[in-house]
Amino acid sequence: MPDFPLTQYRLRNGLTVAISEDDSLPLVSVVVAYKAGSIYEKPGKTGLATLLENLMFAGSTDVPPLQHISFINRVGGTLSAAGSEDRTVFYQTVPANNLALTLWLESDRMRFLEIDEARFSAAKNQLLDDVRSRRASEPYYEALAALNRMIDPDFAFGHPSSGLEEDIRGLTLEDARDFYAEHYAPNNAILCLTGNVQKAKARELVQRYFESLPRGRDTAPVLDPPPAPGRKGEAAEFVDPAAASPAFSLAFRLSPSVSPEYHTLVLLDYILLRGRSSRLSRRLLDPNRKIAYRLAGGIDRRRERSSYRIFVQANPAQIGPCQAEIFDELARLRQNLLAPSDLNRFKALFEQEYHRRIGTAIERALYLVDLWLIQRDLDSAPTELSKFLAVTPANVVGLAARYFNPANSFLVRMRTR
């Protein structure tokens, strides 16, 4: 069983609701996530997902522009939003006695968002400024965008989640209204309540504010089948004057996100990159060797797609040696079983992180939302931890042999001049 209580159900309009009680603090977190990321955009209409994320704070029928933020701040709460390729998520944490206010605010903009010409133009211009600024000043921007296109060459996953400048300029008010009507509907969302909530009272409030909202159209993006793992390595090189140092990003195309292999992949991520004792950290960041001075990466999981990415910054003379060290370590994983004691050490680290993640109301809510968006339900929540802890050394070597080889690699090198 999970380490926390969990109730999930669905309203008649299709809204999925998850409630997890925790009375350790007098706070409640409210998270609403929509299947409304950039993969739902159409060619020539990129940027709509990010535009709508911003417009959701521009006011609704009963709430003036930016007053959603003001309401939450005035009661001592915090809030934010985040978008990616397959989702847009809005979350806030408030004192528990303000749950009704927060649910009303979320239901109001789910049904009655005001999108007029003035608000649309302001959000569009802001998005254009953000995209131009990123392209001009964010190191490695073009190179990492090219890596995305190498891994996922189709339109849905290959274009930038923030949109293309030429597409954003052509967006119309009707485009924004249509995207909102199609994707910001109860049957396309999950509402997650965690923290100091009484389940019966929470269900009553959810019914009061969300039950009457009309169901939207059942929509799904038209997606190409996931590409198969690569049969030959691909590489590209970019010059980036905005970068402070040379770097490279190495990626491997994996099985679909919803896969029994995912639990093994997470443990392999801990073996390679998580913490100072991980294998690549020991090889590349050892202060006595000074091969690299930045190492990052991990699993990139986007609905039906997933990949594994490793990013390294190093001195120019060390770029080649860093790549060689990584491929050598991956070869070791493909050819040698881990000692059970070593794997258990990484399992213990993962389990510690897992309990930390579900230890606060907001982190638990975001965890449940992520699980629902990837797996379409929360039925697996009671057994998720046990699946990770059941991974064997044979599972690790089998996955490494299948995916972590040079023929399935995608490499982008970035030079400063």
N, C-alpha and C positions, 0 to 999 in steps of 0.2 A: 504494500500500500504506500501511497505517497506520504511524505513527511508533513503534510498539511491537509486540512479538510478541503474538499472540492465538490461543488454542486454545479452541474451544467444542465441547461435546458434551452428550449427554443420557443420563441413567441410565434403566434400565428402568422405574423408578417415575415417570418424567416430570420429574425435577429437571434443570433446565438448569444447566450448569457452565461457567464461563468462567475461564481461567487466563492471566495475563499476567506474564511474568517480567521482573524488573528488579533486578540485583544491586548497584545503586549504594549501597544502605544495607542493613544487616542486619535489615530489618524486613519484615513481611508484613501486609497488610490483608485481612481476611475480611469480606465483606459478604453478608448474606442479605436478599433483598427478597421480600415476598409481595404478590400482588395482593389486598390486604385493606384497602382504604381505605373511606371513608365512603360511596362510591357503591354499595358492596355491602350496605349496611344496608337494612332494610325500614321502611316507615312505622310509626311508633310504637316503633321499636327503635333510634333514633339514639343515637350515643355508643359503640356496641359496638366499633368499630374502635379508638378511642382507649383504651377500657377494656382490650382485649386487648393493645395495645401495652405498657401498664403491667403487666399480669399476666404478660407474658413474662419479667419480672424477679422474679416472686414465688416461683419455685422449681419444680423438677420432681422426678421420682421419685428421682433420685440427687443433686440439687443443692438444698440448703436455700435458703429465701428470701434474695434479694439476694447469694447467694454467687457467682453468675455475675460480678457486678461485682467482688467481692472477689478472685476468681481472676485476673481480668485485671489488676487493680491491683497484685496481689502480684508479678506477673512484669514489672512496669514498662510495661504496656500502657495504652491509652486506649480508651474505648468510648462509644457513644451510640446513640440511636434517633431516628427521625423518621417522622411519619405525615402523609398528606395525603389528598385525595379518592380517589386511585386506587392507593395503595400504603402499606405499612408497611415500613420499612427498618431493619435492625440492623447496626451496623458497629463493628469494632474493629481496632486496629493493635497488634501485639505483636512482640517479638523473634522472629526467624525460627524459632528452635528451639522455640517454643511453638505452632507451627501445629497439631500434633495435639491439644493441650489445647483450643484454640479451636474446632476442628471438632467435637470431642466435645461441648463445651458447647452449640453450636448444634444439633447433631443431637438431643441429649437433650431440649431444650425444643421442638423441632419435633415430636417424637413423644410425649413423656411429661410434658408440662406438668401440674402439679397445680393444679386449680381447685376449691377447697373453699369452704364457706360463709364462713369467716373471711377468707380471702384475697380472695374476691369482694367481700364487704362493705367491706373496707378500701379496695380499689381504686375501688369505686363511690362511696364517700363522698369520696375524694380528688378524683375527677373532678367531682363536684357542687361541691365547694369551688372548684376551678379555674374552672369555667364561671361560677359566681356572681361570682368575683373579676374575671374578664375583663369581664363585663357591667357591673360596677360601676365599674371603674377604668381600663379600656383605652380611650383616646380613639378616637372614631370607630367603635366596635365595631358599634353598631346600623346606622349609615349604610352601612358597608362590607358588612354582611350583607345589607342591602336591595339594594345594587348587585349582589351575587351573584344574588339572586332575579330582578332585572330581566334580567340577561344570560341566566341559565339558569332559567326558571320551573318546570321539572319538579322532582320530589322529589329524584331521585338527586343532581343537581348543585346544587340550590338550597338545601339545608339546611346548617347549619354543620357542618364536619368534626368538631368536638369534641362535637357532639350538642346536643339541646334539653333543658333542665333537666327538663321534665315527663316526657320519654321516659326519661331516665336514672333518675329515681326509680322508674319502673316496671319496669326491667330485672330479670331473675331469673337465678339461678345456671344454669339450663338454657339460657337465652339465650346466656350467655357460653360455655358448653361447646359448644353447637351451632355458634356462630360460629367457634370454634377448630377444631372437627372439619371444618368445611366449607372453611375458607380456609387454615389453617396446615398444608398438605400439600405434599409434594415437587413434585407436578405443578402446583402453583400458585406456584412460587418459582424464584428464580435464586440460585445460590451463585457468588460471584465472588472469586477469589484473585489478588492482585496483589502484586508486590514480590519479595523474595529467596526465591523458591520454585524447587525443581527439579521440572519438569513431571511426570516419571515418579513421583517420590515423592509429589507432591501428588495425582496421580490414584489412587495406591494408598491414601492416607489418606481421600480422598473416598469411595472404594468401601467402605472398612472401616466408616466411620461413617454413611454415608447410603444405601448400596445396599439394605440390608435394611428400610428404612422403607417402610411400605405406601403405595400410591398412594391419594389421596383422590378424592372425587367430582369430576368435571369440572364446574365451576360458572362461571357468568358472570352479571353483573347484567342485569336486564331494564331496558334503557335506551331512553328515547324517542329518536327520530332527532334529530341536532343541529339546533337552530333555524337557520333561514336568516338571513343578515344582515338587520338591521332595515330597515324601509321608512320609518320616521319616528323622529325623535329622541325619547328619553324622558328626563324629568328629575324629580328629587325633592329635597326639602329637609328637613334634620333640625336640631334644636337639641340640642347636646351640651354640658352643663355641665362635663363632665370634660375637654373639649378646651382646650388652652392658647391656641389661635388658630383663626380660621376656616380652612377648607380646602375643597377639592373633589376629587372623583375622577371622571375621564373615561375611559370604556371603549368599545371597538369590538369587536363580535362578528366572529370570523374563520372561516376554513374549518376543517374537522376537523384535529386535531393531526397525523395521518399524511397529509401532503399535500406535493406537490412545491413548493408555495408557501412551505413552512416555512423553507427556506434563505434565500429572499429576505426573509422577515419578520425573521429574525435580523439580517441586514445593515441593514434599515430601523430596527431597534431601536438599533443602534449609531449610525446617522445621527441619530436623534432624541434619545437619552438617555444613551448610554454615553460617559463622560469629559467633561472640560471643553470640548472642542472640538465636542461634539454640538450640533445646531442649537437644541434647546429649552434646553439649559444656557446657551448664549450669549445667548439672548433673555430668559430668566427670571431667571437667577442672576448676571447682570452686576452687579458691585458698584457701578458708576456709575449704574445705573438703579434698583436696589433694588426690583424688582417682586415677587419671591418670595424666601423664604429656605429653602424646602425643596422639592425636586423628586425624585420617585422613580417607579418603575413598571417596565414591561417586559411580556414575554409571559407570560401565565398559561395553562399547557398542562396539560389534564386529560383524559387518555385520548382519547376522540373529540372533545373540546371544546377550543377555544382562544379566547382574547380578548387584546386589548392594553389595558393600563391605565396611566393617568398620574395621579399623585397630587401635589397642590400645596398647600402652606401659604403664606399670605401675609397681609399686613395687610388689614383689612376693605375699605379703599378700592381695593385692588389685585386683588381676586378677579375682578371683571369684566374688567379689562385683561389679566390672565393668561389667562383663557379665550379672549379675542380673539386674543392672540398665538399660542396653540396652534393654533387653527383657521386662522389666517393661514399659519402654517408648513406645516400639512398641505395647504392649498390650493396652496402653492408646489410641494410634492412631487407633487401630482396633475397639475400643469400643466406642469412643467419637467423635462427630463432633467438628471440630475446630470452634471457633467463627469466623464469617466472617471478623471481624476486624483483628484478628490474621493472617488469610490467606492473607488478603490484604497487611499486613505489609511485608510478605515474597514475595508477588507478586511485591511490590515496589522495594524490594532489587534485585529481579531477573531482573526487567525492567532496573534498573540502570546498572547492569552488562551487560545486552544485549546491551545497547547503548554504553557502554564503549568498548565492543568487536567489534562493527562495526565502532568505532570512528577513528581507524587508518587504513591505507591502508593494512598493512600486516595482522592485526587481521581480517579485513573484508574478505580478500581473503581466509584465513584459515577457517573462518566460512562457506563461500560458498562452499569450497572444501569438508568440512566435511558433509555438507548437501547433496551434490551431491553423495558422496561415500555411504552414508547410504540410501538415498531415490532414487538414480539413476537419478535424475533430480533436477532442481531448480524451478519447477513450484509452489512449496508450499512456496517459500521465501516471497511473498507478505503477506501471512496470518499467518506465523509462530508465530509472537509475539502475535497476537490476540488469538491464540489457547492456549497459556500459560496463558494469562490473563482471559480466560473463564473457567478455572478450578474451581470447586466448592468444598465446604467442603465434600459433599457426594462422589465426585470423589475420594478424598483423603482417606476417611475411607474405601471405597470400594476396592481400590488398596491395602491398608495396610492389609485388611482382607484376600485378595486373596494370597498375596505373603509373607508378613512379619510375619510369624508364625514359631514356633520351628520346625514343621514338614518339612519345606522347608529350613532349615538352614544348612549351611556347616561351620564347625568350625575347625580351626587349632590353637593349642596352641603351643607356643614356649618357651622352658626353656633354661636357660644358661648353665645348667649342670645336 
